[in-house]
């Protein structure tokens, strides 16, 4: 089975499980597609921490993944192998094209070594898993992933493990997608998408089980705001533990649960037909 649970031989193993990565067939990455990935520690170009809880972790090399695939139109490709990528939750597949070039793509579910995939801008290929084409030529009702939001800008949504969007309707210059969050959104019909679901769907079932594995992933522990001083956090200070009758928030006062994070004046808001539903509060999140 993809998720493996070990015997409870220690406190760390008691609540832990591991992903067996049964889809992976290639052990070592393609050296020509590797690039250095320096650590940031959550700091910006000024050296200020803008993302808390980031630091440490094992060294990684970045794999160049082709999210556009627009220059591969009409060139047949063959799956050489499926690899593990430490920089993302899904697996990646190494494709060797007829002209000798090699590219990484997001590995669809059920992809096999030796399978042929194709990319087309005119709908000249079959809508089978792994093939990439504009939404205009994909039949309604199919699952797609690696969807563009702007034509030619590269895939932006449905790229993580096990995700997919359902193509429900096509009308005029837009196609309607049902996203994994429940959001219904219109996307320009000439944007590209890949047919099928992203592989490694069991990624969400894994339990780390101990703090040491979080540190290897580059996740540092965070101090509770209520345990800090009054000048370091809005919830800190006082003679005892007290929230001061205010909802949970971050160091800058931004609400941590249920707060709005999207700009209501964003130009693409008119393309969202139905907002996603918050699972925590059972209300629409803006």
C-alpha angles and dihedrals in degrees: 000000000000094000112058123196117200129208116277096256095145142010090264093052094046095082100018134105133176135216111241091204092218091172093062113102103162120064105189125049127239105266095210090061097051126102132179116265111201122202120251102185088217092295129133128219090283093056093249120136108246097162115046124211097034124123145101119021132141120301115267139190118216118239114217104234119194105228095165106048089177094126091055096068112142094005115118117228134197127208108242097180147325116247139190114249117202092198098062140029096242129068123251128223125217111225124195113200128209092256091058099256120134124211137174119231133177105274112242120218114272095018114155133204110259094026117137121232130184141196125212139170094198102050093253093140132073117262094245126141111286097024117119125210141136117289088245091075099040114097116243117257095040126120117244136181138184091047123182121228093196124034111262095001095107133248116317109164135047096025101127126092117295097359129132140160125226115231101220106165145003121204129160113320096343139069122208119229130189106215126208091255091059093255116140111213138174118229127187107269093231093060114111126243136174119238118241139026126301113258131241095055092168092068092099092056095063119107117203092205099193141046094243093070090052089054090052088055090054096255114137125197118266126218116232113251092229089060094055131087121271092252093051100051137013090235095047133096131041134109092281143006107302134147093207091237093289130120122257113285143163129257091277094050097256111145112256098200126044096352121142113253101170123087106242090209094059111131094231094058089093089063093061108091097179128015122230116263118241109236093203099055102017093235137110115275115219 
